[in-house]
Amino acid sequence: MADDVLFELLHTEVVNQIIAPNSTGEQLDNGLSKLEALGFRVGQSMVERITKDTPRFKDELDTMKFVCKEFWMSLYKKQIDNLRTNHQGVFVLQDNRFRLLTQISNNKQFTELAPKYLAFPCGLIRGALANLGVLAVVTAEVSIMPACKFQIQIHRL
């Protein structure tokens, strides 16, 4: 339990150090890019450690199931609540109580703060998938706090 709180506090401080509270426009975009890149690198490293004894996945759906179950469990101590796909390279992962948003989810006014807290997790997912051989674009959206949907668009070569 203490590890969870430390991770949330660390994440909040990293976000606040990279993105200044009053930053707008280009500063905000640069900060979000830095957070996403940091998440990408961490995601690559974590999935490498987690999959060291796991056989290769046979397709993208198996890879996504692994991300929803094992990878998410190692990060957030729970599985993704819902995985959907259109079977054409788009996956939607839904977490109904996303841990990194629960602290700021008291009021609807904080919904505009959500993107800066979601850049790092988007990078985590993208980095994990990249290390598993799946190139993708990951975006996040929040309609009702603390629920979050991560949309993953797979790039086929």
Order of alpha helices (4+ residues) and beta strands (2+ residues): alpha-alpha-alpha-alpha-beta-beta-alpha-alpha-beta-beta
